Amino acid sequence: MRIAADGVSKVLGPTTLLAPVSLAVESGRCAVIRGVNGSGKTTLLRILAGLLDPTTGTATIDGEPVDERNPRTRAAVAALLGAPTAYRDLTLADHLTLIDASWGRDPQTCPERVDAGLAALEIGHLAQRFPHELSSGQGQLFRLALTLFRPSRLLILDEPEQRLDTDKRALLGRLIRDRVDAGTTVVMASHDPTLTEAVADQVVTLIPAEPT
């Protein structure tokens, strides 16, 4: 699959959140978005995920406009943009079980998938914890587990390394690279040069809009 942005920008009143930018990322490639704070990294990712309409330009998946209301967009995209919804009275394992059921997977083999999904982020021992019982770093690993567990052909990740120590950032890099090598398209924002070097096939640097 191919995700593309052609001259997309976002303007709110007198404020330019994202200056016009174009990019294209093919299947089995990872694009890392870089830029100073305020350059529009999160805004661009939200446009690519279909969560935000651009002021100018178009964002497409395989030539079709990206729109979170479109079932084809929802089936293709898994995004970590801010904290995903978590339920106080569901354990970590319960959350992944809910995702598994929502996407029609075989309920007989659900426990094995849930165990593997948590183990991949090295939080299998926390399966019966509630989200509010996690530390900051554990919470980020849980959010990553929710995102990576969902079936998708396109991963959109906003600074996924946040709150992770060096070892867990290295683990994250390996997991992302494995997904890319398996054919998934990845677009992510990151400030971490080591993670960027580990996963990026291309790097896009955003330039902040000139003040008006």
KABEL-V645609 format. One record per residue. PSI is psi in whole degrees, -180 to 180 (* if undefined). OMEGA is omega in degrees with one decimal (none if undefined). Layout:
psi:PSI omega:OMEGA
psi:PSI omega:OMEGA
//
This chain:
psi:160 omega:-175.7
psi:125 omega:173.2
psi:134 omega:-176.5
psi:146 omega:171.3
psi:130 omega:-177.8
psi:99 omega:177.0
psi:34 omega:-177.6
psi:143 omega:175.3
psi:167 omega:175.4
psi:124 omega:-179.6
psi:131 omega:174.0
psi:109 omega:-177.7
psi:-127 omega:179.9
psi:-1 omega:-172.5
psi:127 omega:174.3
psi:110 omega:179.8
psi:-30 omega:-178.7
psi:118 omega:174.0
psi:155 omega:-176.5
psi:133 omega:-179.0
psi:147 omega:175.9
psi:143 omega:174.9
psi:162 omega:174.1
psi:135 omega:-179.2
psi:126 omega:-176.9
psi:171 omega:175.7
psi:142 omega:177.2
psi:25 omega:176.9
psi:152 omega:179.4
psi:125 omega:174.7
psi:128 omega:176.8
psi:127 omega:178.5
psi:126 omega:178.8
psi:165 omega:178.4
psi:159 omega:179.2
psi:163 omega:175.5
psi:135 omega:-179.5
psi:0 omega:-179.6
psi:-12 omega:174.1
psi:20 omega:-177.7
psi:-52 omega:-179.3
psi:-38 omega:178.1
psi:-45 omega:178.4
psi:-45 omega:180.0
psi:-39 omega:178.9
psi:-35 omega:176.1
psi:-44 omega:-179.3
psi:-28 omega:178.4
psi:-5 omega:-179.6
psi:15 omega:-178.5
psi:-12 omega:-175.3
psi:131 omega:178.2
psi:134 omega:177.0
psi:154 omega:174.4
psi:-41 omega:174.2
psi:160 omega:175.7
psi:-177 omega:-177.6
psi:148 omega:171.8
psi:132 omega:-174.6
psi:151 omega:168.7
psi:119 omega:-176.9
psi:39 omega:175.9
psi:-4 omega:-179.2
psi:137 omega:-178.2
psi:138 omega:178.0
psi:131 omega:-179.5
psi:120 omega:-177.8
psi:-19 omega:178.3
psi:-14 omega:-179.3
psi:124 omega:-179.5
psi:-31 omega:-179.9
psi:-36 omega:174.9
psi:-47 omega:-178.5
psi:-37 omega:-179.7
psi:-27 omega:-174.7
psi:-32 omega:-164.6
psi:131 omega:165.2
psi:126 omega:-173.1
psi:140 omega:170.0
psi:97 omega:-178.0
psi:91 omega:-171.2
psi:-173 omega:-177.5
psi:123 omega:175.9
psi:162 omega:179.4
psi:131 omega:175.3
psi:146 omega:-175.5
psi:127 omega:-173.3
psi:-33 omega:-174.7
psi:14 omega:174.2
psi:138 omega:176.5
psi:172 omega:176.6
psi:-44 omega:178.8
psi:-38 omega:178.6
psi:-41 omega:-179.3
psi:-46 omega:179.7
psi:-34 omega:175.9
psi:-39 omega:178.6
psi:-43 omega:176.9
psi:-44 omega:-179.3
psi:-46 omega:-179.4
psi:-37 omega:-178.0
psi:-29 omega:-177.9
psi:16 omega:168.7
psi:27 omega:178.4
psi:163 omega:-177.2
psi:116 omega:-177.9
psi:-23 omega:-179.1
psi:-31 omega:-177.8
psi:10 omega:-179.3
psi:-46 omega:-177.8
psi:-38 omega:179.2
psi:-40 omega:179.1
psi:-41 omega:179.7
psi:-46 omega:178.2
psi:-44 omega:-178.9
psi:-38 omega:-179.6
psi:-40 omega:177.6
psi:-39 omega:-179.8
psi:-33 omega:-179.3
psi:-32 omega:177.7
psi:9 omega:178.2
psi:39 omega:176.1
psi:25 omega:177.9
psi:-32 omega:179.9
psi:-9 omega:179.7
psi:13 omega:-171.9
psi:-35 omega:-176.7
psi:10 omega:173.6
psi:157 omega:170.8
psi:152 omega:-177.1
psi:-36 omega:-177.1
psi:-6 omega:178.4
psi:1 omega:-175.3
psi:152 omega:170.3
psi:174 omega:-179.4
psi:-48 omega:180.0
psi:-41 omega:177.0
psi:-38 omega:178.2
psi:-38 omega:177.8
psi:-39 omega:176.8
psi:-38 omega:176.2
psi:-44 omega:178.7
psi:-38 omega:176.4
psi:-40 omega:177.9
psi:-43 omega:177.9
psi:-42 omega:-176.4
psi:-47 omega:-177.1
psi:-25 omega:-178.3
psi:-28 omega:-176.8
psi:134 omega:176.1
psi:135 omega:-179.2
psi:157 omega:171.7
psi:-9 omega:179.8
psi:123 omega:175.1
psi:130 omega:176.1
psi:118 omega:-170.9
psi:127 omega:-180.0
psi:104 omega:179.9
psi:60 omega:-175.8
psi:-15 omega:-179.0
psi:-4 omega:-177.4
psi:137 omega:174.3
psi:8 omega:179.5
psi:143 omega:176.3
psi:179 omega:-174.3
psi:-44 omega:-178.5
psi:-42 omega:-178.8
psi:-30 omega:175.0
psi:-38 omega:176.6
psi:-40 omega:175.9
psi:-46 omega:178.8
psi:-43 omega:178.8
psi:-41 omega:179.1
psi:-41 omega:-179.7
psi:-43 omega:179.0
psi:-43 omega:-178.8
psi:-37 omega:176.8
psi:-41 omega:179.3
psi:-42 omega:178.6
psi:-46 omega:-179.0
psi:-24 omega:177.5
psi:-1 omega:174.9
psi:-3 omega:178.6
psi:144 omega:172.8
psi:132 omega:-178.7
psi:132 omega:170.5
psi:124 omega:-176.3
psi:150 omega:171.9
psi:139 omega:179.5
psi:144 omega:172.8
psi:-3 omega:-172.1
psi:112 omega:-178.4
psi:-32 omega:179.8
psi:-45 omega:177.0
psi:-42 omega:178.7
psi:-45 omega:179.5
psi:-34 omega:-177.0
psi:-30 omega:-170.5
psi:-22 omega:-166.4
psi:132 omega:165.7
psi:-26 omega:175.6
psi:151 omega:-179.9
psi:131 omega:177.7
psi:121 omega:179.8
psi:120 omega:179.1
psi:140 omega:177.3
psi:125 omega:179.2
psi:148 omega:178.0
psi:146 omega:175.4
psi:135 omega:177.2
psi:144 omega:179.4
psi:* omega:none
//
